[in-house]
């Protein structure tokens, strides 16, 4: 065997041992962190809050009940944030040998008050006044439609089937049952509708 083959045979087990040892130590460093995110004043759960691991920029969202669960390494920094609440940071402790840890996160409300804004569909009140007066003038001189002539939105452009083919049950219903039911309904209708006061 050559010297190069001996070196490879010696280094290969050493590299595999180092790789497995580092992987094992990395797995020993992981923790399953779970908990509930709530409002500090009301103790109500905060739905869909964001939990971000600042060390490797990955994260999860809490459930509707505020529950979350994430795998983190020791000494990782987590950011808890939700809309309308101040963000809170948590550093995972490097002490302890537990693989599963639970915490309760309380977030404070972050209220921002904005001034009221009035939205107009025109750039200025003068433009609104001019448009309003022009509309009133158009309403005064509006022409009445010609009798018998339909406007464009009243014209039916879909051709109707001249003889719809009915199955026997529909034919019996339309020709026999429906007229009988209509007569019954007409007889039971009141002479005058009640007046709403």
VMD Tcl script that draws the C-alpha trace (Angstrom):
set ca {
  {0.00 0.00 0.00}
  {1.12 3.44 -0.70}
  {1.56 6.17 1.83}
  {-1.47 8.07 0.52}
  {-3.79 5.07 1.00}
  {-2.54 4.63 4.59}
  {-3.26 8.26 5.33}
  {-6.79 7.98 3.93}
  {-7.47 4.80 5.91}
  {-6.26 6.51 9.08}
  {-8.11 9.84 8.51}
  {-11.44 8.40 7.37}
  {-12.41 6.85 10.76}
  {-11.16 9.96 12.54}
  {-13.33 12.24 10.35}
  {-16.39 10.02 10.82}
  {-15.85 10.01 14.60}
  {-15.56 13.82 14.70}
  {-18.67 14.23 12.51}
  {-20.79 11.89 14.63}
  {-19.53 13.52 17.85}
  {-20.43 17.03 16.60}
  {-23.84 15.79 15.44}
  {-24.46 14.14 18.80}
  {-23.44 17.27 20.70}
  {-25.66 19.38 18.44}
  {-28.62 17.09 19.15}
  {-27.93 17.31 22.88}
  {-28.10 21.09 22.51}
  {-31.69 21.11 21.09}
  {-34.80 21.81 23.17}
  {-38.51 21.50 22.31}
  {-39.89 24.83 23.57}
  {-43.65 25.27 23.80}
  {-46.05 27.58 25.58}
  {-48.98 29.97 25.38}
  {-48.87 33.64 24.42}
  {-51.38 35.79 26.32}
  {-52.28 39.43 26.87}
  {-50.77 40.69 30.12}
  {-53.80 42.82 31.09}
  {-56.63 40.41 30.24}
  {-54.85 37.01 30.29}
  {-56.64 36.20 27.01}
  {-54.66 34.19 24.44}
  {-53.25 36.10 21.48}
  {-54.05 34.23 18.25}
  {-51.51 33.79 15.45}
  {-48.62 35.58 17.19}
  {-45.23 35.23 15.47}
  {-42.26 33.50 17.14}
  {-38.95 34.13 15.35}
  {-35.58 32.57 16.21}
  {-33.15 35.49 15.83}
  {-30.09 33.21 15.48}
  {-31.10 31.40 12.28}
  {-34.15 33.51 11.22}
  {-36.78 30.78 11.25}
  {-40.00 30.75 13.17}
  {-43.55 29.59 13.71}
  {-46.97 31.13 14.29}
  {-49.05 30.46 17.35}
  {-52.43 28.78 16.97}
  {-55.76 30.54 17.45}
  {-55.59 29.64 21.16}
  {-52.10 31.21 21.44}
  {-50.26 27.86 21.69}
  {-46.85 27.48 20.01}
  {-44.11 24.86 19.80}
  {-40.65 25.25 18.26}
  {-37.32 23.41 18.36}
  {-34.50 25.72 19.47}
  {-30.91 25.43 20.56}
  {-29.60 26.59 23.90}
  {-28.72 30.31 24.05}
  {-30.97 31.12 21.06}
  {-32.86 34.42 21.18}
  {-36.57 34.28 20.40}
  {-38.74 37.25 19.44}
  {-42.47 37.12 20.25}
  {-44.58 39.64 18.35}
  {-48.21 40.24 17.44}
  {-50.14 43.06 15.82}
  {-51.09 45.65 18.45}
  {-48.59 44.34 21.04}
  {-45.03 45.24 21.96}
  {-42.42 42.65 20.97}
  {-40.76 40.61 23.69}
  {-37.42 38.76 23.56}
  {-36.52 35.54 25.34}
  {-33.07 33.93 25.57}
  {-33.18 30.15 25.90}
  {-31.11 29.24 28.99}
  {-28.09 26.96 28.53}
  {-28.52 25.37 31.95}
  {-30.63 22.31 32.61}
  {-30.85 18.95 30.93}
  {-34.55 18.97 29.99}
  {-35.32 18.31 26.34}
  {-38.88 19.71 26.61}
  {-39.55 23.08 28.21}
  {-42.74 25.13 28.56}
  {-43.01 28.87 29.11}
  {-45.79 31.45 29.38}
  {-45.33 34.64 27.37}
  {-47.17 37.81 28.40}
  {-47.27 40.65 25.86}
  {-48.15 44.29 26.60}
  {-50.52 46.23 24.36}
  {-48.95 48.82 22.07}
  {-51.57 51.45 21.29}
  {-50.94 54.10 18.64}
  {-53.57 56.82 18.22}
  {-53.82 58.46 14.81}
  {-55.58 61.68 13.93}
  {-58.90 61.44 12.11}
  {-58.81 61.69 8.32}
  {-61.68 62.81 6.12}
  {-61.61 61.27 2.64}
  {-63.24 63.10 -0.26}
  {-63.62 61.73 -3.80}
  {-62.64 65.19 -5.11}
  {-59.35 67.02 -4.60}
  {-60.95 70.01 -2.86}
  {-64.33 71.09 -1.42}
  {-64.72 73.55 -4.33}
  {-64.46 70.69 -6.86}
  {-67.11 68.80 -4.89}
  {-69.43 71.84 -4.95}
  {-69.00 72.25 -8.73}
  {-69.67 68.53 -9.36}
  {-72.73 68.57 -7.09}
  {-74.22 71.63 -8.83}
  {-73.53 70.12 -12.27}
  {-75.34 66.95 -11.20}
  {-78.35 68.96 -10.01}
  {-78.50 70.82 -13.34}
  {-78.43 67.52 -15.25}
  {-81.26 66.17 -13.10}
  {-83.46 69.20 -13.96}
  {-83.04 68.82 -17.73}
  {-83.20 65.07 -17.91}
  {-85.24 63.83 -20.83}
  {-88.02 61.35 -20.31}
  {-87.68 58.04 -22.21}
  {-89.74 57.55 -25.38}
  {-92.71 55.23 -24.69}
  {-92.24 51.75 -26.11}
  {-88.46 52.18 -26.61}
  {-86.30 50.11 -24.29}
  {-83.08 51.44 -22.83}
  {-79.87 49.47 -23.55}
  {-79.81 47.80 -20.11}
  {-83.40 46.58 -20.53}
  {-82.79 44.76 -23.82}
  {-82.48 41.01 -23.40}
  {-79.73 39.79 -25.73}
  {-79.98 36.12 -24.78}
  {-82.33 34.30 -27.17}
  {-84.97 32.21 -25.48}
  {-85.81 28.66 -26.48}
  {-89.20 28.75 -28.29}
  {-90.29 25.26 -27.23}
  {-88.61 24.01 -24.08}
  {-88.60 20.23 -23.92}
  {-89.92 19.06 -20.57}
  {-89.72 15.70 -19.00}
  {-93.08 14.09 -18.20}
  {-92.99 14.97 -14.50}
  {-92.31 18.67 -15.20}
  {-95.04 18.72 -17.85}
  {-97.62 17.26 -15.44}
  {-96.58 19.69 -12.73}
  {-96.72 22.75 -15.01}
  {-100.06 21.88 -16.65}
  {-102.04 20.25 -13.81}
  {-100.57 20.72 -10.35}
  {-99.33 24.32 -10.57}
  {-102.69 25.85 -11.65}
  {-104.49 24.00 -8.85}
  {-101.96 25.22 -6.26}
  {-102.15 28.77 -7.62}
  {-105.96 28.81 -7.21}
  {-105.62 27.59 -3.62}
  {-103.09 30.28 -2.80}
  {-105.24 32.98 -4.40}
  {-108.27 32.02 -2.34}
  {-106.34 32.20 0.91}
  {-104.74 35.60 0.17}
  {-106.08 38.49 2.30}
  {-108.03 41.27 0.63}
  {-105.67 43.92 1.99}
  {-102.06 43.72 3.11}
  {-101.30 44.76 6.71}
  {-99.96 48.28 7.17}
  {-96.63 48.76 8.92}
  {-96.86 51.55 11.51}
}
mol new
graphics top color blue
foreach p $ca { graphics top sphere $p radius 0.5 }
foreach p [lrange $ca 0 end-1] q [lrange $ca 1 end] { graphics top cylinder $p $q radius 0.2 }
display resetview
